[in-house]
Amino acid sequence: MLFQLVNQIAKNEGVNESLKRKDQMEWVGAINSIRQRVTEIINNKLIYN
């Protein structure tokens, strides 16, 4: 579930391999941000509901 959501959001936001090649630090920051948001989504659906 986490992996699928991270991939979907990354694709929607344009966080892809070309960004990774162009600016690795920006890519890492974007992926970390997406992972944090997805973790919150999953926690809200599974734990807090």
Kinemage of the C-alpha trace (Angstrom):
@kinemage 1
@onewidth
@group {chain A} dominant
@subgroup {mainchain}
@vectorlist {calphas} color= white
{ca met a 1} P 0.000 0.000 0.000
{ca leu a 2} L 2.770 2.431 0.956
{ca phe a 3} L 4.811 1.649 -2.151
{ca gln a 4} L 1.821 2.076 -4.482
{ca leu a 5} L 0.769 5.395 -2.979
{ca val a 6} L 4.322 6.768 -3.035
{ca asn a 7} L 4.663 5.835 -6.702
{ca gln a 8} L 1.285 7.338 -7.624
{ca ile a 9} L 1.939 10.632 -5.859
{ca ala a 10} L 5.505 10.849 -7.204
{ca lys a 11} L 4.205 10.325 -10.730
{ca asn a 12} L 1.498 12.982 -10.262
{ca glu a 13} L 4.021 15.485 -8.901
{ca gly a 14} L 6.674 14.828 -11.541
{ca val a 15} L 9.199 13.279 -9.170
{ca asn a 16} L 10.919 10.859 -11.536
{ca glu a 17} L 14.261 9.482 -12.659
{ca ser a 18} L 15.090 12.538 -14.754
{ca leu a 19} L 14.778 14.719 -11.637
{ca lys a 20} L 16.953 12.216 -9.781
{ca arg a 21} L 19.672 12.555 -12.438
{ca lys a 22} L 19.325 16.344 -12.578
{ca asp a 23} L 19.230 17.154 -8.843
{ca gln a 24} L 19.554 14.274 -6.386
{ca met a 25} L 19.032 16.366 -3.271
{ca glu a 26} L 15.776 17.813 -4.569
{ca trp a 27} L 14.616 14.304 -5.528
{ca val a 28} L 15.454 12.890 -2.084
{ca gly a 29} L 13.627 15.745 -0.384
{ca ala a 30} L 10.564 15.274 -2.570
{ca ile a 31} L 10.466 11.500 -2.021
{ca asn a 32} L 10.880 11.933 1.750
{ca ser a 33} L 8.051 14.450 1.792
{ca ile a 34} L 5.824 12.086 -0.184
{ca arg a 35} L 6.655 9.180 2.147
{ca gln a 36} L 5.747 11.258 5.187
{ca arg a 37} L 2.423 12.269 3.646
{ca val a 38} L 1.641 8.677 2.652
{ca thr a 39} L 2.487 7.467 6.152
{ca glu a 40} L 0.007 9.996 7.551
{ca ile a 41} L -2.656 8.863 5.063
{ca ile a 42} L -2.153 5.207 6.004
{ca asn a 43} L -2.136 5.962 9.734
{ca asn a 44} L -5.350 7.927 9.428
{ca lys a 45} L -7.077 5.146 7.486
{ca leu a 46} L -5.860 2.167 9.513
{ca ile a 47} L -5.256 3.447 13.023
{ca tyr a 48} L -7.369 6.517 13.650
{ca asn a 49} L -10.604 5.376 11.978
